[in-house]
Amino acid sequence: MKFKVNPLFFALALALIAFGHALDFVWTMLALLFHESAHALMARARGYVVKKMVLLPYGAMMSAGENFDKTSSVLIGLSGPLCNLLLALVTLGLWWLFPSVYPYTIFFLYANLSLGLFNLLPVYPLDGSRVVLGFCKNKIKAVKGLQIAGIVCSFLFLGLFVGSFFFGLNFTFGIMAVFLFYGATFLGKDETYSSVLDVACKNYSLGVELKRVEISCDTPILRLFHYVGRQSKTTFDVVGEDGKIIRTLSEQDLKAIAVKNKLIIGIGEALKGIEKES
């Protein structure tokens, strides 16, 4: 998985540190890591591979779920915010058991509450949009509508930020406004998850590269899908300990194997199971 940090995230870090909130930034970073880890784990459980993650304030760069099935789109979308809200409840329980930790963990509670509730908004690129798309039949029109809603919402948060100058400056509204506008405007073109069950969807208009990859028998099935993409068509040569080719698999063969087996087992074990069935 490729992991990058967007400049907006560095801007958030510098702003918090400059105003004496370095510890707050640490708690925010921790809450974000829990949030995105929950997305990645749920995506993997539903048969998707995380290929790219770009960390931003209040989330990471993710697709709107155009290629997800309905259930996966909803579960993956909800997993991050629900994880944050659960952590907020755990923090409250920790205060009840150990009141002395309250001043050190108060911002962790705020970070989880703001991340969880903010990301449930049904606007692009927030997680709420993924949930909405799970119930939409025309996803192309839905994505455009959610992007417009994201831009409108960004101006609303900008208005709240400007208004906070008169009632107590609140940088959170400003960060949310920038994140929503940037996400709704620029992030719709990128895709974070690649379905392990959708290997036939190729973008031939941009050209498709032919690849050949040699793998050992103990390579997990899940690992093979890191070589599968819309702009490539990969052939896999399964080799033994002596380096000789045992079996050659196409992406369609891989798809059939993935449907019948757990993705964490080795490709060799899966092939043995198929041989026994035949």
NUDREN-505733 format. One record per residue (C-alpha): residue number from 1; residue in one letter; x, y, z. Coordinates in Angstrom, 1 decimal, padded with zeros to 4 digits, always signed. Example, Ala and Ser with C-alpha at 12.3 -4.5 7.8 and 13.67 -1.06 7.14 Angstrom:
@k->1&r->A&X->+012.3&Y->-004.5&Z->+007.8
@k->2&r->S&X->+013.7&Y->-001.1&Z->+007.1
This chain:
@k->1&r->M&X->+000.0&Y->+000.0&Z->+000.0
@k->2&r->K&X->+001.3&Y->+003.5&Z->-000.9
@k->3&r->F&X->+001.0&Y->+005.9&Z->+001.9
@k->4&r->K&X->+001.4&Y->+009.7&Z->+001.5
@k->5&r->V&X->+000.7&Y->+012.8&Z->+003.6
@k->6&r->N&X->-001.0&Y->+015.7&Z->+001.9
@k->7&r->P&X->+000.4&Y->+019.3&Z->+002.5
@k->8&r->L&X->-002.9&Y->+020.2&Z->+004.1
@k->9&r->F&X->-002.1&Y->+017.8&Z->+006.9
@k->10&r->F&X->+001.2&Y->+019.4&Z->+007.5
@k->11&r->A&X->-000.5&Y->+022.8&Z->+007.6
@k->12&r->L&X->-002.8&Y->+021.5&Z->+010.3
@k->13&r->A&X->+000.2&Y->+020.3&Z->+012.3
@k->14&r->L&X->+002.0&Y->+023.6&Z->+012.0
@k->15&r->A&X->-001.1&Y->+025.5&Z->+013.0
@k->16&r->L&X->-001.6&Y->+023.5&Z->+016.1
@k->17&r->I&X->+002.0&Y->+023.5&Z->+017.1
@k->18&r->A&X->+002.4&Y->+027.2&Z->+016.5
@k->19&r->F&X->-000.6&Y->+028.0&Z->+018.8
@k->20&r->G&X->+000.8&Y->+025.7&Z->+021.5
@k->21&r->H&X->-001.3&Y->+022.6&Z->+020.9
@k->22&r->A&X->+001.4&Y->+020.1&Z->+020.0
@k->23&r->L&X->-000.2&Y->+017.4&Z->+022.3
@k->24&r->D&X->-003.6&Y->+018.1&Z->+020.6
@k->25&r->F&X->-001.9&Y->+017.3&Z->+017.3
@k->26&r->V&X->-000.6&Y->+014.0&Z->+018.6
@k->27&r->W&X->-004.1&Y->+013.0&Z->+019.8
@k->28&r->T&X->-005.6&Y->+014.1&Z->+016.4
@k->29&r->M&X->-003.1&Y->+012.0&Z->+014.6
@k->30&r->L&X->-003.8&Y->+009.0&Z->+016.7
@k->31&r->A&X->-007.6&Y->+009.4&Z->+016.2
@k->32&r->L&X->-007.0&Y->+009.6&Z->+012.4
@k->33&r->L&X->-004.9&Y->+006.4&Z->+012.4
@k->34&r->F&X->-007.6&Y->+004.5&Z->+014.2
@k->35&r->H&X->-010.2&Y->+005.9&Z->+011.8
@k->36&r->E&X->-008.3&Y->+004.9&Z->+008.6
@k->37&r->S&X->-007.3&Y->+001.6&Z->+010.1
@k->38&r->A&X->-010.9&Y->+000.7&Z->+010.6
@k->39&r->H&X->-011.7&Y->+001.6&Z->+007.0
@k->40&r->A&X->-008.8&Y->-000.6&Z->+005.8
@k->41&r->L&X->-009.7&Y->-003.6&Z->+007.9
@k->42&r->M&X->-013.3&Y->-003.5&Z->+006.9
@k->43&r->A&X->-012.3&Y->-003.1&Z->+003.2
@k->44&r->R&X->-010.1&Y->-006.1&Z->+003.5
@k->45&r->A&X->-012.8&Y->-008.1&Z->+005.3
@k->46&r->R&X->-015.2&Y->-007.3&Z->+002.4
@k->47&r->G&X->-012.6&Y->-008.4&Z->-000.3
@k->48&r->Y&X->-011.0&Y->-005.1&Z->-001.2
@k->49&r->V&X->-007.3&Y->-004.2&Z->-001.2
@k->50&r->V&X->-006.2&Y->-000.8&Z->+000.0
@k->51&r->K&X->-003.8&Y->+000.4&Z->-002.8
@k->52&r->K&X->-003.3&Y->+004.0&Z->-001.8
@k->53&r->M&X->-003.9&Y->+006.3&Z->+001.1
@k->54&r->V&X->-003.2&Y->+010.0&Z->+001.3
@k->55&r->L&X->-003.6&Y->+011.4&Z->+004.8
@k->56&r->L&X->-005.5&Y->+014.7&Z->+005.1
@k->57&r->P&X->-007.0&Y->+016.7&Z->+008.0
@k->58&r->Y&X->-010.2&Y->+014.8&Z->+009.1
@k->59&r->G&X->-009.6&Y->+011.8&Z->+007.0
@k->60&r->A&X->-007.7&Y->+010.3&Z->+004.0
@k->61&r->M&X->-008.1&Y->+010.4&Z->+000.3
@k->62&r->M&X->-010.6&Y->+007.8&Z->-000.7
@k->63&r->S&X->-012.9&Y->+007.0&Z->-003.5
@k->64&r->A&X->-016.6&Y->+007.5&Z->-003.1
@k->65&r->G&X->-017.2&Y->+003.7&Z->-003.6
@k->66&r->E&X->-018.3&Y->+003.7&Z->-007.2
@k->67&r->N&X->-017.2&Y->+000.1&Z->-007.6
@k->68&r->F&X->-018.4&Y->-001.2&Z->-004.2
@k->69&r->D&X->-021.4&Y->-003.5&Z->-003.8
@k->70&r->K&X->-024.1&Y->-002.0&Z->-001.6
@k->71&r->T&X->-023.2&Y->-003.7&Z->+001.6
@k->72&r->S&X->-019.5&Y->-003.1&Z->+001.3
@k->73&r->S&X->-020.0&Y->+000.6&Z->+000.5
@k->74&r->V&X->-022.1&Y->+001.1&Z->+003.7
@k->75&r->L&X->-019.9&Y->-001.0&Z->+006.0
@k->76&r->I&X->-016.7&Y->+000.5&Z->+004.8
@k->77&r->G&X->-018.1&Y->+004.0&Z->+005.1
@k->78&r->L&X->-019.4&Y->+003.5&Z->+008.6
@k->79&r->S&X->-016.4&Y->+001.7&Z->+010.0
@k->80&r->G&X->-014.2&Y->+004.8&Z->+010.4
@k->81&r->P&X->-016.7&Y->+007.1&Z->+012.2
@k->82&r->L&X->-018.1&Y->+004.3&Z->+014.4
@k->83&r->C&X->-014.5&Y->+003.5&Z->+015.5
@k->84&r->N&X->-014.0&Y->+007.1&Z->+016.5
@k->85&r->L&X->-017.3&Y->+007.2&Z->+018.4
@k->86&r->L&X->-016.4&Y->+004.0&Z->+020.2
@k->87&r->L&X->-013.0&Y->+005.4&Z->+021.2
@k->88&r->A&X->-014.8&Y->+008.5&Z->+022.6
@k->89&r->L&X->-017.0&Y->+006.2&Z->+024.7
@k->90&r->V&X->-013.9&Y->+004.3&Z->+025.9
@k->91&r->T&X->-012.3&Y->+007.7&Z->+026.8
@k->92&r->L&X->-015.3&Y->+008.6&Z->+028.9
@k->93&r->G&X->-015.1&Y->+005.3&Z->+030.7
@k->94&r->L&X->-011.4&Y->+005.9&Z->+031.3
@k->95&r->W&X->-012.3&Y->+009.2&Z->+033.0
@k->96&r->W&X->-014.8&Y->+007.4&Z->+035.3
@k->97&r->L&X->-012.1&Y->+004.8&Z->+036.3
@k->98&r->F&X->-009.1&Y->+007.2&Z->+036.4
@k->99&r->P&X->-010.3&Y->+010.8&Z->+036.8
@k->100&r->S&X->-006.7&Y->+012.0&Z->+036.9
@k->101&r->V&X->-006.2&Y->+011.3&Z->+033.2
@k->102&r->Y&X->-008.9&Y->+013.8&Z->+032.2
@k->103&r->P&X->-006.7&Y->+016.8&Z->+031.5
@k->104&r->Y&X->-004.4&Y->+014.7&Z->+029.3
@k->105&r->T&X->-007.0&Y->+013.0&Z->+027.2
@k->106&r->I&X->-009.7&Y->+015.7&Z->+026.8
@k->107&r->F&X->-008.5&Y->+016.5&Z->+023.3
@k->108&r->F&X->-008.5&Y->+012.8&Z->+022.3
@k->109&r->L&X->-012.2&Y->+012.8&Z->+023.2
@k->110&r->Y&X->-012.8&Y->+016.0&Z->+021.1
@k->111&r->A&X->-010.7&Y->+014.6&Z->+018.2
@k->112&r->N&X->-012.7&Y->+011.4&Z->+018.0
@k->113&r->L&X->-016.1&Y->+013.1&Z->+018.4
@k->114&r->S&X->-015.3&Y->+015.7&Z->+015.7
@k->115&r->L&X->-013.9&Y->+013.0&Z->+013.3
@k->116&r->G&X->-016.7&Y->+010.6&Z->+013.9
@k->117&r->L&X->-019.6&Y->+013.1&Z->+013.6
@k->118&r->F&X->-018.1&Y->+015.2&Z->+010.8
@k->119&r->N&X->-017.4&Y->+012.2&Z->+008.6
@k->120&r->L&X->-021.0&Y->+011.0&Z->+008.9
@k->121&r->L&X->-022.1&Y->+014.1&Z->+006.9
@k->122&r->P&X->-023.6&Y->+012.9&Z->+003.6
@k->123&r->V&X->-021.3&Y->+015.0&Z->+001.4
@k->124&r->Y&X->-018.3&Y->+014.2&Z->-000.7
@k->125&r->P&X->-015.5&Y->+013.2&Z->+000.2
@k->126&r->L&X->-016.7&Y->+012.3&Z->+003.7
@k->127&r->D&X->-017.7&Y->+008.7&Z->+004.7
@k->128&r->G&X->-021.3&Y->+009.6&Z->+004.8
@k->129&r->S&X->-021.2&Y->+009.9&Z->+001.0
@k->130&r->R&X->-020.0&Y->+006.3&Z->+000.7
@k->131&r->V&X->-023.0&Y->+005.2&Z->+002.8
@k->132&r->V&X->-025.4&Y->+007.2&Z->+000.6
@k->133&r->L&X->-023.8&Y->+005.8&Z->-002.6
@k->134&r->G&X->-024.5&Y->+002.3&Z->-001.3
@k->135&r->F&X->-028.2&Y->+003.0&Z->-001.8
@k->136&r->C&X->-028.0&Y->+004.9&Z->-005.1
@k->137&r->K&X->-028.8&Y->+003.2&Z->-008.4
@k->138&r->N&X->-027.2&Y->+005.9&Z->-010.6
@k->139&r->K&X->-023.9&Y->+006.4&Z->-008.8
@k->140&r->I&X->-022.4&Y->+008.7&Z->-011.4
@k->141&r->K&X->-025.1&Y->+011.3&Z->-010.9
@k->142&r->A&X->-025.0&Y->+010.7&Z->-007.1
@k->143&r->V&X->-021.3&Y->+011.4&Z->-007.0
@k->144&r->K&X->-021.7&Y->+014.7&Z->-008.8
@k->145&r->G&X->-024.5&Y->+015.7&Z->-006.5
@k->146&r->L&X->-022.5&Y->+014.8&Z->-003.4
@k->147&r->Q&X->-019.5&Y->+016.7&Z->-004.7
@k->148&r->I&X->-021.7&Y->+019.8&Z->-005.1
@k->149&r->A&X->-023.1&Y->+019.3&Z->-001.6
@k->150&r->G&X->-019.5&Y->+019.1&Z->-000.4
@k->151&r->I&X->-018.6&Y->+022.4&Z->-002.0
@k->152&r->V&X->-021.7&Y->+024.1&Z->-000.6
@k->153&r->C&X->-021.0&Y->+022.6&Z->+002.9
@k->154&r->S&X->-017.4&Y->+023.9&Z->+002.7
@k->155&r->F&X->-018.7&Y->+027.5&Z->+002.3
@k->156&r->L&X->-021.0&Y->+027.0&Z->+005.3
@k->157&r->F&X->-018.1&Y->+025.9&Z->+007.4
@k->158&r->L&X->-016.1&Y->+028.9&Z->+006.1
@k->159&r->G&X->-018.9&Y->+031.2&Z->+007.2
@k->160&r->L&X->-018.8&Y->+029.6&Z->+010.7
@k->161&r->F&X->-015.0&Y->+030.1&Z->+010.7
@k->162&r->V&X->-015.4&Y->+033.8&Z->+009.8
@k->163&r->G&X->-018.1&Y->+034.2&Z->+012.4
@k->164&r->S&X->-015.9&Y->+032.7&Z->+015.1
@k->165&r->F&X->-013.7&Y->+035.8&Z->+014.9
@k->166&r->F&X->-016.5&Y->+037.6&Z->+016.8
@k->167&r->F&X->-017.3&Y->+034.9&Z->+019.3
@k->168&r->G&X->-014.0&Y->+033.1&Z->+019.9
@k->169&r->L&X->-011.7&Y->+032.0&Z->+017.1
@k->170&r->N&X->-012.3&Y->+028.3&Z->+016.0
@k->171&r->F&X->-009.7&Y->+027.0&Z->+013.6
@k->172&r->T&X->-011.6&Y->+023.7&Z->+013.4
@k->173&r->F&X->-014.3&Y->+025.2&Z->+011.1
@k->174&r->G&X->-011.6&Y->+026.6&Z->+008.9
@k->175&r->I&X->-009.8&Y->+023.3&Z->+008.5
@k->176&r->M&X->-013.1&Y->+021.5&Z->+007.8
@k->177&r->A&X->-014.0&Y->+024.1&Z->+005.1
@k->178&r->V&X->-010.6&Y->+023.7&Z->+003.3
@k->179&r->F&X->-010.8&Y->+019.9&Z->+003.6
@k->180&r->L&X->-014.3&Y->+019.7&Z->+002.2
@k->181&r->F&X->-013.6&Y->+022.1&Z->-000.7
@k->182&r->Y&X->-010.3&Y->+020.4&Z->-001.6
@k->183&r->G&X->-011.8&Y->+016.9&Z->-001.4
@k->184&r->A&X->-015.0&Y->+017.7&Z->-003.3
@k->185&r->T&X->-013.0&Y->+019.5&Z->-006.1
@k->186&r->F&X->-009.9&Y->+017.4&Z->-006.5
@k->187&r->L&X->-010.2&Y->+014.0&Z->-004.9
@k->188&r->G&X->-013.0&Y->+012.5&Z->-007.0
@k->189&r->K&X->-010.6&Y->+011.5&Z->-009.8
@k->190&r->D&X->-008.6&Y->+009.1&Z->-007.6
@k->191&r->E&X->-009.4&Y->+005.6&Z->-006.4
@k->192&r->T&X->-008.2&Y->+004.1&Z->-003.2
@k->193&r->Y&X->-009.7&Y->+000.6&Z->-003.2
@k->194&r->S&X->-009.4&Y->-002.0&Z->-005.9
@k->195&r->S&X->-012.0&Y->-004.8&Z->-005.7
@k->196&r->V&X->-010.5&Y->-008.3&Z->-005.7
@k->197&r->L&X->-013.6&Y->-009.5&Z->-007.4
@k->198&r->D&X->-013.6&Y->-006.9&Z->-010.3
@k->199&r->V&X->-010.5&Y->-007.8&Z->-012.3
@k->200&r->A&X->-012.3&Y->-007.3&Z->-015.7
@k->201&r->C&X->-012.8&Y->-003.6&Z->-015.4
@k->202&r->K&X->-010.0&Y->-002.1&Z->-017.5
@k->203&r->N&X->-009.5&Y->+001.4&Z->-018.8
@k->204&r->Y&X->-008.6&Y->+000.6&Z->-022.4
@k->205&r->S&X->-009.0&Y->+004.2&Z->-023.5
@k->206&r->L&X->-005.8&Y->+005.1&Z->-021.6
@k->207&r->G&X->-004.0&Y->+001.9&Z->-022.6
@k->208&r->V&X->-003.6&Y->-001.4&Z->-020.7
@k->209&r->E&X->-000.1&Y->-002.7&Z->-020.0
@k->210&r->L&X->+000.6&Y->-006.4&Z->-020.1
@k->211&r->K&X->+002.5&Y->-007.7&Z->-017.1
@k->212&r->R&X->+003.9&Y->-011.1&Z->-016.0
@k->213&r->V&X->+004.7&Y->-011.8&Z->-012.4
@k->214&r->E&X->+006.4&Y->-014.8&Z->-010.8
@k->215&r->I&X->+005.2&Y->-015.8&Z->-007.4
@k->216&r->S&X->+005.9&Y->-018.6&Z->-004.9
@k->217&r->C&X->+003.3&Y->-021.1&Z->-003.7
@k->218&r->D&X->+003.2&Y->-019.6&Z->-000.2
@k->219&r->T&X->+002.3&Y->-016.1&Z->-001.5
@k->220&r->P&X->-001.1&Y->-015.1&Z->+000.0
@k->221&r->I&X->-003.9&Y->-014.7&Z->-002.5
@k->222&r->L&X->-004.5&Y->-011.2&Z->-001.2
@k->223&r->R&X->-000.9&Y->-010.2&Z->-002.2
@k->224&r->L&X->-001.6&Y->-011.0&Z->-005.9
@k->225&r->F&X->-004.2&Y->-008.3&Z->-006.1
@k->226&r->H&X->-001.6&Y->-005.6&Z->-005.5
@k->227&r->Y&X->-000.6&Y->-006.3&Z->-009.1
@k->228&r->V&X->-004.1&Y->-006.0&Z->-010.5
@k->229&r->G&X->-005.3&Y->-002.6&Z->-011.8
@k->230&r->R&X->-007.4&Y->-000.9&Z->-014.4
@k->231&r->Q&X->-004.4&Y->+000.0&Z->-016.6
@k->232&r->S&X->-002.7&Y->-003.4&Z->-016.5
@k->233&r->K&X->-003.5&Y->-007.0&Z->-017.3
@k->234&r->T&X->-001.3&Y->-009.4&Z->-015.3
@k->235&r->T&X->-000.4&Y->-013.1&Z->-015.8
@k->236&r->F&X->+000.9&Y->-014.9&Z->-012.7
@k->237&r->D&X->+003.5&Y->-017.7&Z->-012.9
@k->238&r->V&X->+003.4&Y->-019.9&Z->-009.8
@k->239&r->V&X->+006.9&Y->-021.3&Z->-009.3
@k->240&r->G&X->+008.2&Y->-024.1&Z->-007.0
@k->241&r->E&X->+011.3&Y->-024.0&Z->-004.8
@k->242&r->D&X->+013.4&Y->-024.9&Z->-007.8
@k->243&r->G&X->+012.1&Y->-021.9&Z->-009.7
@k->244&r->K&X->+010.2&Y->-023.9&Z->-012.3
@k->245&r->I&X->+006.7&Y->-022.8&Z->-013.3
@k->246&r->I&X->+004.0&Y->-025.0&Z->-011.7
@k->247&r->R&X->+000.9&Y->-023.2&Z->-012.9
@k->248&r->T&X->+000.1&Y->-020.1&Z->-014.9
@k->249&r->L&X->-002.9&Y->-018.0&Z->-013.8
@k->250&r->S&X->-004.8&Y->-015.2&Z->-015.5
@k->251&r->E&X->-006.6&Y->-012.5&Z->-013.7
@k->252&r->Q&X->-009.9&Y->-014.3&Z->-014.3
@k->253&r->D&X->-008.4&Y->-017.5&Z->-012.8
@k->254&r->L&X->-007.4&Y->-015.4&Z->-009.8
@k->255&r->K&X->-010.9&Y->-014.1&Z->-009.5
@k->256&r->A&X->-012.3&Y->-017.6&Z->-009.5
@k->257&r->I&X->-009.8&Y->-018.7&Z->-006.8
@k->258&r->A&X->-010.6&Y->-015.6&Z->-004.6
@k->259&r->V&X->-014.3&Y->-016.4&Z->-004.6
@k->260&r->K&X->-013.8&Y->-019.9&Z->-003.3
@k->261&r->N&X->-011.0&Y->-019.3&Z->-000.8
@k->262&r->K&X->-009.9&Y->-017.1&Z->+002.1
@k->263&r->L&X->-007.6&Y->-014.4&Z->+000.8
@k->264&r->I&X->-005.0&Y->-014.9&Z->+003.5
@k->265&r->I&X->-004.1&Y->-018.5&Z->+002.4
@k->266&r->G&X->-001.2&Y->-019.2&Z->+000.0
@k->267&r->I&X->-001.9&Y->-019.6&Z->-003.7
@k->268&r->G&X->-000.4&Y->-023.0&Z->-003.6
@k->269&r->E&X->-002.8&Y->-024.3&Z->-001.0
@k->270&r->A&X->-005.7&Y->-022.9&Z->-002.9
@k->271&r->L&X->-004.5&Y->-024.7&Z->-006.1
@k->272&r->K&X->-004.3&Y->-028.0&Z->-004.2
@k->273&r->G&X->-007.9&Y->-027.5&Z->-003.1
@k->274&r->I&X->-009.0&Y->-027.0&Z->-006.6
@k->275&r->E&X->-007.1&Y->-030.1&Z->-007.8
@k->276&r->K&X->-008.9&Y->-032.2&Z->-005.1
@k->277&r->E&X->-012.3&Y->-030.9&Z->-006.2
@k->278&r->S&X->-011.6&Y->-031.9&Z->-009.8
